[in-house]
Amino acid sequence: MNKAFETPAIAAARARAELDFRADINGLRAIAVVGVVAFHADRTLVPGGFVGVDVFFVISGFLISRIILSECAAGRFSLARFYAKRARRILPALILVVGLVWVVGWFFGAPVQFRDIGGGMLGNSYFTVNFWLLRLANVGGYFGADSASKPLLHLWSLSIEEQFYLAWAALLLLLFKLRRSWLPGAIAAIFLASFAYCAALTPRDPVAAFYLPWARGWELALGALLAYREVFWLRALPYPGRAAATIGASLGVALIVLSYLVLSEAAPFPGWLAALPTLGCALVIAHPDSLPGEALLGNRVAAFFGLISYPLYLWHWPLFAFAHVWPGVIPSSPLLAALAAAAVGLAAATWLFLEKPVARTFRRRPYAIALTLVGLLAATGVVGRLTYDAKGFPARFPPEVVQVFDYHGHGASGPLMRCFYDRDARAYPLEEERARAAHFFESGDCAKIMDPSKPTILIVGDSHAAHLFSGMTVAFGGKANILSLAATFCAPVVEHVDMDAGVGGTPRCRAINDYVFGEIKRIKPDVLLVGGYFASYDHEANWRYRGYLDALVAGARELHAAGVQSIVIAGQVPTWAPVLPILVGRDLLDEGKAAEFSRVGMRPDALETDRALKAKDWGEGVTYVSQADKLCGADGCRRLVGPKLPEDMLAVDYGHYSVNGSVFAVRTILGPVIENRILTRKSESSSGVP
């Protein structure tokens, strides 16, 4: 069938197609990179700007496949030449940016930060940053709060593109040589299989769907289908006329802009939602010679940003990331806008003084330049390996500062940790999850009351319940039965939790929460203490549980109605970015002492969630205790609970209490409320109140 659509002359003409410059596609690059930069600068301004990367994927799939297919049709495709050209295009700016990130990290990065820069460099040297980040992400992912402090985070998309280039060229060449008629079916099959996988995986594990190449391959394959049509089927399926092209391209641009405005990190992504910007991009590519292609995408401003789109993408994120971790710097919108402008200047200089000269030299000595660039990339990988293995070279700092940076005295410690159910790397069917949860808690005697003569305090929730273990053991261990039914990564106190609601709503969480609810109703503790990282379920993309705050209130009310007379909600703690030990360590380096209170690094989402929870009507028998109110004031939030460092830091990371922080919080904030509830229960029991 394909032969009917092509002659040798047409194939030869198609072979020259990669030399044709399309201003509208260059303009698409501009829209894509501006969307990404704007999203990173101010997520409220362009909440869906991150989908600019999806636009890039379609563009890359189209352009690269067009080069491969047209040269195969002309009988002059060379894998070596193709890879050499990719090295010339990708590596010069990449090596420059990565190298400078390492230099800045050496002088200003805490050991753990610098170690992670080294790990990112290592992954980047063989284009596996997406897998590296997936391993590090745990549950936060690209949209997690800790992502803002990772200066090489953005290289995940470049890794996926390079993985595509390496495999795609060889696959298309093989299929072309075996039987060219298989090509469109194979590309379509890859598109459909990858899209189906992406759509199925995203609700269950949005972080994996975001980073895995086989969940992203459909976007690149979509571009490849457009390329196949242009190279082989254009005579049978010609481009539409001016009027139809204008309608199609206008619709495409509208879909991209709409996705920037209506999509956000709140919904699991990519999944079905990624079809919106990718379809828009495909419509623009499939409708050249359009009015929006000339006026909107082909103007001088769009042309400029299209030409520098790649170095701009590389430069902007390290500048933003360092702003988030620089001591004393508040990454406000005006500051990030200024850094975005600086990134534009750096990108233009990189294009003019690095990329263009390398391209000129490449034309004379292509393979020598390519091998040199690959060698330099490998060198960055060696440096990254050394940096990672050396744990960020902590000897750069005084020993007392390193102790602060590396402190891990977590409040989640002691005998109660036997009843803290951690997450398994695997997912199991619901009934198996129920059996596993029951076995874990029952084998640890987690709900067993050892001394019925003492009051019983039951702690439930996630890791922000577990970080109260040290304090509760010190304050109440001798005068109460302290039980725990806590589990990481599950939205606390929501019975029959949804099973497709991000990290906190899974079959595992349904099984755990149902078991915990049943045990609470059976035990009817004197005090039920609920702890949780409530802000994550309220704000963070991959954690967000729709309507969680109201669901939490409803769950507490239901438990009180079921006979649990005293419920204490340990309110949202303040959180920091970067992590508190780094902030305190930088204080020691720069000021010679650590501030007891500070506003630097405070994250607003935790305080917003605390205010929202304080305003809720919790009903009878439920007390919400705002820890943030007690820990924060006019001078910022408390960082230290005593004079000794590092053990007197309030937290060991973004917001988990240290051992001493846990004891301080229980004794001064939660303990008095719990004591009062226990005394009230004793009084009620002695007077015959059930």
N, C-alpha and C positions, 0 to 999 in steps of 0.2 A: 504493500500500500504506500509506503513512504517514497518508493521510487517514482510513483506517479506525481509526486509533489516536487521533485527535485531533478535537476540536470547537473552535469559536472560544472557548467558555467555558474549555475546558481550556488552550488556548493563552494566554488572558489570565491564568489562574492560574499557568501556568508563568512568565509574565513577571514575576510577583512573587516568583519562587523565589529570586532573588539576594538578596532581603531576609531570607530565612530563615537564621538563624544555627544552624549545626550544631556543637554542643560537641565532638563526636568529631573533626571535621576540625580544629578549633582545637587539640585535644589532639594530633593528628598533627603539627601545626606544632611543638608543644612537643617531641615525641619527636625530630623531625628536627633542630631547632636544638641540643638537648642533645647529641645524638649527634655533631654536627659540632664543637661546642665541646670536648666530652670528648676527641675524637680529636686535636684540635690541642693540647690540654693534656697528654695522655699517650697516645701511640699504643699502648702496651702494654696500657692499661686497656680501651680500646674500639678494637681494631684496624680495625674496619670502620665506624667512626662517620662517615667521610666520605660514606657513601651516604645520609646525611640529606639531602644536596642532591638526590639522585634522588627522595626522597620529596617534597621541595618541588616538584620539576618536575611530578609527577603531580597534586599538589594544585592547583598553578597552572593546569595544563591543564584540570582539572575546573571550577574556580571561574570562570575567565575565559570558557571556552566556554559555561558555563551562563548567564552574563550575556548574552553575545552572542546565543546561540540563543533564549533566552526573550524578549529584547527584539525580535529579528527576528520571532518568532512573533506578538508583539503589535503589530507594525508601528510600533514607536517606537525602533528602534535608530538611534543617531547616532554616526558615527565621531568627530566632534569632541568630543562629550560623553564618549565612551569614553576617548579619549586624554587629555582633561582630568582625568578621574577617576584614570587611571593616574599622571599627573604628580603629583596631590595625594597619592596613596598612596606613591609611590616616592621622590620628590625631596627633601622636607624633610630627613629624616634623612640621606639620602645626601649632600646638599650640605654639611650640618654636619660629618659625619665626614671627608669628603674635604678640606674646608677646614682642619680641625684637623690632619690628617695632613700637609698642606703646611706649616703653621706649624711643627710639630715638626721636619719635615725641614729647614726653613730654618735652624733653630738647631743641629741636631745631626747632620744627614745629611752624609756625605761627598759630594763633587760627583757621583760616579757613582750613588750611592744617590738623591740628590735629583733628578738627571736622570731616573732611572727612575720616581720618583714623578710627575714632570711628564708623562712619557710615559703613565703609567697614568691620570692625570687627563684628558689629552687623549683617550685612548681611551674613558674613561668618559663623556665629554661627548656622545659619539654612540654609546655602548653597543657598543663593539667591543673591550672589554678582553680577551675570549677570543682574538681574532685577534692582538692585541698580545702577549699572553703566549705564544701559539703561536710567534710569530716570535722572541721572546726565548728561549723555552725550549730551543731547539736539541734536546737530548735529555733534559734533566732533567724537565721538565714539572711538574705540580702537586706531585708527590711528591719532586722533586729536592731535593738538599741546599740549593741556593740559594734555594728557595722560601720558607724560613723568614724571610728578610730582606726580603721584598717586602710592604710594608704594604697594598698595594691588590690583592694576588693574589686575594682572595676575590670581587672584583667580576666575575670571569669568569662566574659563574653568573647574576648579575643581568643581565649583557649578553645572555646567551642568552635569558633570560626576556623582556627588552625586545624583542629581535629577534622573538621569537615573538608578543608582543603587537602589534607594528607590522604584521607580515605576516598574522597569523592573523585578526585582526578584518576586514581588507579581503577576505581570501580567503573567509571564511564568509559575509560579506555578499554578495559577488559570486555565490557558488554558490546562496545562498538566493534571490536575485533571478532567476537563470537557471532553475534547477529544483531545488527543495528535495530531491527524491528522490535527487539526486546526492550529497548531503551525507554520509550514512553510508558510502557506498562510497569517497568521496574521502578521508575521515578514515581509514578502514581501510587504504586504499592507502598513504597517507603513513606510517601506523604500520608497516606491513609493510616498505615500502621502506627506511625509516630504520633499523628494527631489523636488517634484513639487511645494510645497509651498515655499521652499527656492529659487528655480529658479525664481518664479514669484515675490517674495517679494524683492529680492536683488536689482534689478534696481530701484525700487521705494523707498525703505527704507533700504539701506545697513546696517545701524547701528542696526536696529531691527533684520534683518536677521542674523547679526553676533552674537547677544547675546541671541536670543530666543531659548529655547531648542527644540521647535517643528520645528524650521528651521535647527537644527543641528542633530536631532534624526536619520536622515537617515544614517549618518556616523557611528553611533553606531550600527544601525540596519544592516548595511553592514557587520560589524564584527560578528553580531549575526547569520546572514545567513551562514557565513563560519563555525561558531561553530556548527550549526545544522547539516550541511553536515558532519562534522567530527564525531559528536556523533552518528548520526543515519544513515547516508547514505554512510559511507565510504566503506562498502563492495560493494555497487552498483556503487559508484563513487569514486574509489580509487585514491590516490595521484599518480601523474605521475612518470615515471622512472627518473633516474638521468639526462639524457640528456634533456628531456622535462622540468624537474624541473629547470634546470640551465637556459634554455631559458626564462621560465616564470618569475623566480625570477630576472633575469638580466633585463628584461623589466620593472619589478616593481621598482627596484632600480633606473633605468634610469628615470622613470616617476617622482619619488620623487625628484631626483636631478634636473631634468629639471624644475619642478615646483619651486624649490628654486631659479633657475636662471632666469626664464622668467616671473614668476608672480611677481606682486608688489602691493603695496597699491594704485597705481594709478587707478586700475580697481575696480569697485564695487565687494565686496567679502562677503560671499562665492559664492552663485549662482552656475552656471555651472562650473566655474573655479575650485571649490573645488573637482570636480570629478577627476582631474589630480593626486593629491597626494593620495587621498583615494583609487583610483583604483590601483595605484602603491603599496600601502601598502597591499591591498587585494591580489594582485598577489604574493607578497612575502609570505604571510601567507598560501596561497593555494598551494604553491610549496615548501614544506620542502625538506631537504636533497639535497640542490642545492650547486653548487660550490660557487656562491657569498654568500650564506647563511653561508658557512663554512669560506671562505677566507676573505670576506669583513665584514660580520655581526657577525662572530663568533670568530674573533681574540681577543687578550687580551685587546687591547685598547677599542674596541667596547664593550666588556664585562664589563670593568670598568665603562664606561660612561652609559651603560645600567643599572647597579646596582645602580648608584647614580642619575639616571635621575630625579626621583621625588624630592629629596631634592635639586638638582641643579636647577630645575625649580622654586622651592620655593624661594631659596636664591638669584638668580641672579637679579631678577627684583627690589626688594627693594634696593639693592646696587646701581643699575643704577638710580633708581628714586631719591634717596637721593643725588646722584651726580649732578642731574639736578637742585636741589633746594638748595644745600649747598652754602652759601654766599661765593663769591670769587672763586668758583670752575668752571672751564670751562670743560664741559664733552666731552673732546676730545677723539678721537678713541684710542690713547695709554692708556689714563686713564681708559676707559671702558674695554679695553682688560685686564688691570691689575685687574680690579674689577671682570671680568669674571674668571680669574685665582683664585682670592680669593674665589669666589663662589664655584669653584670646590673643593678647600680645605675645606670650610665649609660643603659642601655636603658630602664629604667623611667622615669628622668627625661626622656628624649627622648620617650617615648610620652606622658607626662603634660603636659609643658610645651612641647612642640613639635608633635607629631603631632595631638593632640586640638584645640588652638587653631586650627591650620591647617585642620582638617576643619570646625570650626564656621564659620570665615570663608568657606571654600569653598562652603558651602551658600548663602551670600548672594551671593557674587560668584565663581562657578566659573571663568569664563574669564579674568578678571583675575588670579586667583590662579595659575591654570595657566600663563599667559603669563609672569608674574613668576618662577615657579619655573624655567621653561624658560630664561628670560633669565639667571638665576643659574647654572644648569647650564652654559650657553654661556660665561659668564664664567670658570668654573673651567677650561673647555677652553682659553680664551685664556691664562690663567695657566699652565696645563700646557704649552702650546705654547712660551711664552716660556722657561719653566724648562728644557724639553728642548733648545731651540735654544741656550740659553746654557750648555749642558753642566753644569747644576747650579750655576751661579753660583760658580765656584771662587774668585772674588775675596773671598768671605766669609772665607777662611783666609789665613794667611801663606804667601808663595811657597814656602818650604822644605817646608811641610806639603803643599801642593798637589803638589809634585814627588813626594812619597812616595805620595800618593793615586793619582796618575796614572802611576806607573812601569810600564813594559811591557818591560823588558829580559829577555825570555824566554830560558830556557836552550835552547829548541828553535830554534836558529839555526845559521848556518854552511852549508858546502857539503853536509852530509848532509841538509839539508831538501829537497833535490831528490828524495830517496828516502823522503819521508814522504807517504803516500797519504791525502789528505784526502777527506772524504765529499762526494759529489755530492748536490745537492738532490733529484735524481730517483732512482727505483729502476728497475733493469733486470732482465730475465730472467737466470737463472743463467749460461747460456752466454755471454751478452753481458758479464756481470760478470767472467767468467773472462778473456775477451779484453781487457777494459779493464784489469784488474789486471796481466796479463802485459805489455801494451803500456807501462803506466806504469813498471813496474820495469825493463823491458828497455831502454826508450828512455833511461833515466837511468844505464845501466850500473851499476845498484845492486848487482848480485851479481858484478861483475867484479873479480878480484884483480889489482891493478896491479903488485905486486912480490912474486913468489912466494918470494923469499928472506926475506921478513918474515913473522911470524906474522899470522894473520887473526882479527879480532874481528868478529863479526856481531851487530848490534843488532836485535832484533825486539820487537814489542809495539805499544802504542798511544801516545797523547801523553805518557804517563809513561815511555816509552822515549825518545821524541824529546827530552824535556827533559834528557836526559843527553848530547845531541850536543855541546854546548859543552865540557863537562868532559872527555868522551872525546877530543875533538879536541886539546885542550890537553895532556892527559896522555899520549896514545898516538899522536897524529897523526904523529909523526916516527919511530916505531919499530914500527908495525904497520899492516896494511891494515885500515881501519875501514869496514865495509860496513853498510848499513841496509836492512831490509825491514820498515819500520814503517808502520802504518796507523791512523788514528783510528777510534774507536768499534767496535772488534772485540775480542772476548775472546781474549787472546793464548794461543798454544800449545795450541789445541784443534783437532785435525784433524777434518775433516768436521763442523764446527760445525753445530748445529741451525739451521734457517732460520726458526724462528718463536719465538725465545727473546729477545724484547725487542730493545734497541738492539744488543747485542753478538752476537746470533745472527740473521743475515739472509742472503739470497742473496749479497749483497755480501761479507759476512764469510766465508761458505762458500768463495767463489771466492778471496778473499785468503788465508785460512788454508791452503787446500789448496795454493796456489801457493807460499807461504812454506815450508810443510813440505817440499815437493818440493825447493826450493832449498837448504834447510838440509841435507837428506840428501845432496844432490849436492855441496855445497861442503865439508861436514864441517869447519867452522871450528875453529881451535885453541881459541877460547872463544866460546861462544854466550851473549850477554848479553840477558836477558829483562826488560823493564820493563813495568809496567802499573798502571792504577788498579784494583787488585784489589778494593778495598773496594766499588767501585761494582757490580761483577759479583756481589759477595757480599751487598750490603745494599740498594742503591737500587732502587726499584720498577721503573722503566722500563729499567734496565740489568741487573737481576738475571738471571743465567744459572744455572738450577737445577743444583746440584752442581758449581759452577765450581771451587772450590778443589781438589776431588778430581780434576776433569778436568785442571786445570793440572798437578798432580803426575803424573797418568798420561801426559800429553803429554810432559813432560820425561823421564820414564822411557823412553818409546817412542823419543825422539830419541837418548838415550844408547845404547839397544839397537841403534839403526840406525847407530852409529859415531861419534856426536858425544861425544867423551870428556870435555869440560869445559863444563858448563853452570852459569852464575851467574844466580841469580834476584835482581834488584835489588828488595828487599822494599818493602812498602807504606810510602810516606812519610806523615808526619803531615799532617793537613789542618785547615783553620780555617773558621769561619763567625762573622762575615763574613770576607771575604777578608783576607789578611795585611796588605796595604798600608793598609787602613782601620784595622786594629788598631794598627799601628805609628804611623800618622798621629794617631790619637786619643791614643796615649801621649805624643807630642810636644806636642799641644795641652794635655793635662791635667797632665802631669808635667814637661814641658820636656825630656824625654829618652826614648829608646826602650829598653825592657828587652831584654837579650840572650836571656833565657828567660822564658816566661810560661805560665801555665795558662789564661789568659783566651782564650776562643774556640776551644779545642781540641775537635775533633769525636771522639767516642768510637768511631765505627764504624771509622775507619781503624786505630786501635790494637787494636781487637778482631780485625780481620782479620789484622793482623800477628801477634798472639799465636796465632791459629789456624794460620797458615802456618808459624810456627816449630815448632809441635808436629807437623807432618806428617813422615812417613817418606819422604824424597825419594829414597832409594836411592843407589847408587854413582854417582859422577861428577857429581852435582848438588849445588850449594851454595846454600842460601838465606841471603842477607845481610840481616839486619834493619836497615834504615836508621833505623827508629823508635827502636831500642835505642840507636843512636849519637847521635841527635838529641834525645832526650827523657830527662829525669831527674826528680829530686825537685822541681825548681823549674818543671817544665813542659817545653815543647818549645822548641827553638832557633828564634829569629826572625831573628837577625842572624849573619852570618859575618865581620863586620869592623866598623870604626868609621864607614865612609862611608855616608851615606844620600843617595839611595835605593838605590844599586847593590849595597849589601851586605845587603839583605834576602834571606832564604833563598828566598822564593817571591814570585811576582808576582800570585798569585791565591789560590784555595783550597788549592793544593798543588803547582803546577808550579814547578820551580826557576827562579830567575833565572839569568842567565849566571854570576854569581859564586857563586850557590848550587849550580849544576851543577858548577862547577870544585871547589868545596869538597867536595861529596859524593863526587865521583869520586876526588879526591886522598886524602881521609881515610877513606872508608868502602869504596868499591867497588874503587878502584885497587889497594890492597895484595892483595886477593883475586885480582883479575885477573892481576896480576904473578906471583903465586904459581902460578896455573894455567898461565900461559904457560911459566914456568920448568920446571914439572912436565912439560909436554908436550915441551919441548926435551930434557929428561933422558930421557923415555920414548922419544923418536924416536932419540936417539943410542945408546940401548941396544937398538934394534930392536923396541920395542913399537909396534904399529900404532896 
